[in-house]
Amino acid sequence: MSLIVAVVGPTATGKSDLALALAEHLSGEVVNADALQFYRGMDIGTAKLSVAERRGIVHHQLDVLDPDQDASVAAYQETARADIAAIEARGHRPIVVGGSGLYLRALLDRIEFPGTDPEVRAALEERAEREGTRALYTELLAADPAAASSIGPRNTRRIVRALEVIALTGRPYSANLPGHDYHRPAVQIGLDCDRAELDRRIALRVDRMWAAGLVEEVRGLLDGGGIGRTASRAVGYAEVLAALRGEITEQEARAQVQAGTRRLARKQMGWFGRDPRVHWLDALDPALVDRALALVAAADAGTLGPATEDPTPRRSLGS
């Protein structure tokens, strides 16, 4: 059983490139942990690597859902762990990469998921439509302040899920959230980046998405069967959908995608920054790959110290 290597951090820091380099050096296969890259046809807006860009490295958990389906953390945990077992059976190293924090925690940590009740969930979803997300968030805030603080007031799907779990178990939803306890040996390598440089990268990424045909991609998804609730609320897709409905101009959509991506990066930094096990590296370091490989080698040898002892200076995106 080999140690799992996970590359984490905010969007646009170069996680995919580092994961590819590590897979090449470590005879690895990549397991995606970006929830939006699960979706077939959602390629441009998620910055999904094309087959050619994967350089012959086998990738898992890409293009496993149709855009009208909702992703499930519990289902991901089961299938992604099965992928890791199969990778190891082939004598290869699992390299996990992505910025969807809850999915990464589900894969790496000891966490069990309560069951679901379609009737309870449907009733909560109907209330969200009728009363608004804020009303359900206020209810969650009263029942489980820790969960409400973690989820935030805008994530309707997770608010509904939290209230569903509370209704089914009689316990706070936060009681089911994972601690910092790997279910098997792993090392997390986080990519940090100077705020101004990250904002520049995000602007360039959005420019490339528009040039590559993001608007046409979204229009094709609508014509091909529609976009589900999860996918339609994603940064990049929500704004283009609003433009296609005539609610905003395409120029306004483009600006909103940039702003939304910057907010997403700050949120991701907050999530991963709270995990004391992440070993942070500077995304701009010319020796990035060598430093990452050194971390993996030390972890393999059992000589890797706590993440707080990592000598690489960390720059906060919030500074």
C-alpha positions in Angstrom: 0.0 0.0 0.0 1.7 3.2 -1.2 1.3 6.6 0.4 -1.3 8.8 -1.3 0.0 12.1 -2.7 -2.6 14.9 -2.8 -2.0 18.3 -4.6 -4.4 20.8 -3.1 -5.0 24.6 -3.0 -6.8 27.4 -4.8 -7.8 27.5 -8.4 -5.3 28.7 -11.0 -2.2 27.9 -8.9 -1.0 25.1 -11.3 -2.2 22.0 -9.4 -2.9 20.0 -12.6 0.6 20.7 -13.9 2.3 19.7 -10.6 0.2 16.5 -10.4 1.2 15.5 -13.9 4.9 16.1 -13.1 4.6 14.0 -9.9 2.8 11.2 -11.8 5.6 11.1 -14.4 8.3 11.0 -11.7 6.5 8.5 -9.4 4.9 6.2 -11.9 1.5 7.6 -10.9 -2.1 7.8 -12.0 -4.2 10.9 -11.3 -7.4 10.9 -9.4 -9.5 14.1 -9.9 -11.0 15.8 -6.9 -12.5 18.8 -8.7 -16.3 18.3 -8.4 -17.0 20.2 -11.6 -14.6 18.2 -13.7 -16.8 15.1 -13.0 -19.2 16.5 -15.7 -19.0 15.4 -19.4 -19.0 18.4 -21.7 -18.0 20.9 -19.0 -14.4 21.2 -20.2 -13.6 24.9 -21.0 -15.3 26.4 -17.9 -13.6 23.9 -15.5 -10.1 24.2 -17.1 -10.2 20.4 -17.6 -7.0 19.0 -19.2 -7.6 17.6 -22.7 -6.6 14.1 -23.4 -3.5 15.4 -25.2 -2.6 17.6 -22.3 -2.6 14.6 -19.9 0.6 13.4 -21.5 -0.4 9.8 -21.5 -1.0 9.8 -17.7 -4.2 7.8 -16.8 -6.8 10.1 -15.1 -9.7 8.9 -13.0 -13.0 10.7 -12.0 -13.2 12.8 -15.1 -16.3 12.8 -17.2 -18.2 10.5 -15.0 -21.5 12.4 -14.7 -23.9 14.1 -17.2 -24.5 17.8 -16.6 -28.0 17.3 -15.4 -26.9 15.0 -12.6 -26.0 16.0 -9.1 -22.6 15.0 -7.7 -22.6 13.0 -4.5 -19.7 13.2 -2.0 -20.6 9.7 -0.6 -20.6 8.2 -4.1 -17.3 9.9 -4.9 -15.7 8.5 -1.8 -16.7 5.0 -2.8 -15.7 5.1 -6.4 -12.5 7.2 -5.9 -11.2 4.9 -3.2 -11.9 2.0 -5.6 -9.8 3.8 -8.2 -7.0 4.2 -5.7 -7.1 0.5 -4.9 -7.0 -0.4 -8.6 -4.1 2.0 -9.2 -2.1 0.4 -6.4 -2.9 -3.1 -7.7 -1.2 -2.1 -11.0 1.9 -1.1 -9.0 1.3 2.7 -9.6 1.1 5.6 -7.2 -2.2 7.5 -6.7 -1.9 11.2 -7.2 -5.0 13.0 -6.1 -5.5 16.6 -7.3 -8.3 19.2 -7.0 -9.7 22.1 -5.1 -13.1 20.7 -3.9 -12.3 20.5 -0.2 -15.1 18.3 1.0 -14.5 15.8 -1.7 -10.8 15.6 -0.9 -11.6 15.2 2.8 -14.1 12.4 2.0 -11.4 10.6 0.0 -8.5 11.1 2.4 -10.1 11.1 5.8 -12.1 8.9 8.1 -15.6 10.0 7.4 -18.9 8.2 7.2 -22.0 9.6 5.4 -25.5 9.4 6.9 -28.2 8.1 4.7 -30.7 10.1 2.7 -34.5 10.3 2.6 -35.9 11.5 -0.7 -39.1 12.8 0.9 -37.3 14.8 3.6 -34.9 16.3 1.0 -37.7 17.1 -1.5 -39.6 18.9 1.3 -36.5 21.0 2.2 -35.8 21.8 -1.5 -39.4 22.9 -2.0 -39.1 25.1 1.1 -35.8 26.6 -0.3 -37.7 27.5 -3.6 -40.7 28.9 -1.7 -39.1 30.6 1.3 -35.6 31.2 -0.1 -32.2 29.9 0.9 -31.8 32.5 3.7 -34.8 31.1 5.6 -33.3 27.6 5.7 -29.9 29.0 6.6 -31.4 30.8 9.5 -32.9 27.6 10.6 -29.6 25.8 10.3 -27.8 28.6 12.2 -30.2 28.0 15.1 -29.8 24.2 15.0 -26.1 23.9 14.3 -24.1 27.1 14.3 -20.8 25.3 13.5 -22.3 23.7 10.3 -23.9 27.0 9.3 -20.6 28.8 9.7 -18.8 26.2 7.6 -21.4 26.1 4.8 -22.3 29.8 4.5 -25.6 31.3 3.6 -25.5 30.8 -0.2 -24.9 27.1 -0.7 -28.5 25.9 -1.0 -27.6 22.3 -1.7 -25.3 21.9 1.4 -27.8 23.7 3.6 -30.5 21.3 2.5 -28.2 18.4 3.1 -27.3 19.6 6.6 -30.9 20.0 7.6 -31.8 16.6 6.1 -29.0 14.9 8.2 -30.2 16.7 11.4 -33.8 15.6 10.7 -32.7 12.0 10.1 -30.2 11.5 12.9 -31.3 14.0 15.5 -27.7 15.1 15.8 -25.9 18.2 14.5 -24.7 17.9 11.0 -21.2 19.1 12.2 -21.0 15.9 14.3 -20.5 14.1 11.0 -17.8 16.3 9.6 -14.4 14.7 9.5 -11.5 15.4 11.8 -7.9 15.7 10.6 -7.5 11.9 10.6 -6.4 10.1 7.4 -8.1 6.8 6.7 -4.7 5.7 5.4 -1.2 7.3 4.9 -1.2 10.4 2.8 0.7 13.6 2.2 -0.9 16.8 1.1 1.0 19.4 -0.9 -0.6 22.8 -1.1 0.2 25.4 -3.7 0.1 29.0 -2.5 0.5 32.1 -4.7 1.0 35.8 -4.3 -2.4 37.4 -4.4 -1.6 39.8 -7.3 -0.1 37.1 -9.4 -3.1 34.8 -8.7 -5.5 37.5 -9.8 -3.5 37.9 -13.0 -3.6 34.2 -13.6 -7.4 34.2 -13.1 -7.9 37.0 -15.5 -5.8 35.2 -18.1 -7.7 32.0 -17.5 -11.0 33.7 -18.1 -9.7 35.3 -21.3 -8.6 31.9 -22.5 -12.0 30.4 -21.6 -13.8 33.0 -23.7 -11.4 32.6 -26.6 -11.8 28.8 -26.4 -15.6 29.1 -26.7 -17.1 29.0 -23.2 -20.3 30.6 -24.3 -20.7 28.1 -27.1 -20.0 25.3 -24.7 -22.8 26.4 -22.3 -25.2 26.8 -25.3 -24.3 23.3 -26.4 -25.0 21.9 -23.0 -28.4 23.5 -23.0 -29.2 22.1 -26.4 -27.9 18.7 -25.5 -30.2 17.9 -22.6 -29.8 20.7 -20.1 -27.7 21.6 -17.1 -28.6 20.4 -13.6 -28.8 22.4 -10.4 -25.2 21.7 -9.3 -23.6 22.4 -12.7 -25.7 25.5 -13.4 -24.6 27.2 -10.2 -20.9 26.7 -10.9 -18.7 29.8 -11.4 -18.4 30.4 -15.2 -21.6 28.5 -16.0 -24.0 30.4 -13.9 -22.9 33.7 -15.3 -23.0 32.6 -19.0 -26.4 31.1 -18.4 -27.6 34.5 -17.1 -26.2 36.1 -20.2 -27.9 33.6 -22.5 -31.2 34.3 -20.7 -30.7 38.0 -21.4 -30.4 39.0 -17.8 -26.8 40.4 -18.2 -24.6 41.2 -21.1 -21.8 38.9 -22.1 -19.3 41.5 -21.1 -20.9 41.7 -17.6 -20.8 37.9 -17.4 -17.1 37.8 -18.2 -16.4 40.3 -15.4 -18.6 38.4 -13.0 -16.7 35.1 -13.8 -13.4 36.8 -13.0 -14.8 38.2 -9.7 -16.4 34.9 -8.8 -13.2 32.9 -9.5 -11.3 35.3 -7.3 -13.8 34.7 -4.5 -13.6 31.0 -5.1 -9.8 31.1 -4.7 -10.1 32.9 -1.4 -12.7 30.4 -0.2 -10.5 27.5 -1.2 -7.5 29.0 0.6 -9.6 29.4 3.7 -10.6 25.7 3.6 -7.2 24.3 3.0 -5.5 26.8 5.2 -7.4 25.4 8.2 -5.9 21.9 7.6 -2.7 21.8 9.6 -1.5 18.8 7.6 -1.0 20.6 4.3 2.7 21.3 3.4 2.6 24.6 1.5 4.9 25.4 -1.4 5.2 28.5 -3.5 3.5 28.0 -6.9 6.0 30.3 -8.5 9.1 28.5 -7.2 11.3 27.4 -10.2 12.2 24.3 -8.1 8.6 23.5 -7.3 8.7 19.9 -8.7 11.9 19.1 -6.9 10.6 20.5 -3.6 7.3 18.5 -4.0 9.3 15.3 -4.7 11.4 15.9 -1.6 8.3 16.1 0.5 7.0 12.8 -0.9 10.3 11.1 -0.4 10.4 12.3 3.3 6.9 11.2 3.8 7.7 7.8 2.3 10.7 7.5 4.6 8.7 8.5 7.7 10.9 11.6 8.3 8.6 14.3 7.2 7.9 16.7 10.1 4.7 18.5 10.9 3.5 20.9 8.2 4.2 23.9 10.4 7.9 23.0 10.2 8.0 23.3 6.4 10.6 26.0 5.6 8.9 27.3 2.6 7.4 30.8 3.4 3.6 30.9 2.9 1.9 34.0 1.6 -1.8 34.4 2.5 -4.2 35.2 -0.3 -6.0 37.4 2.2 -3.0 39.7 2.8 
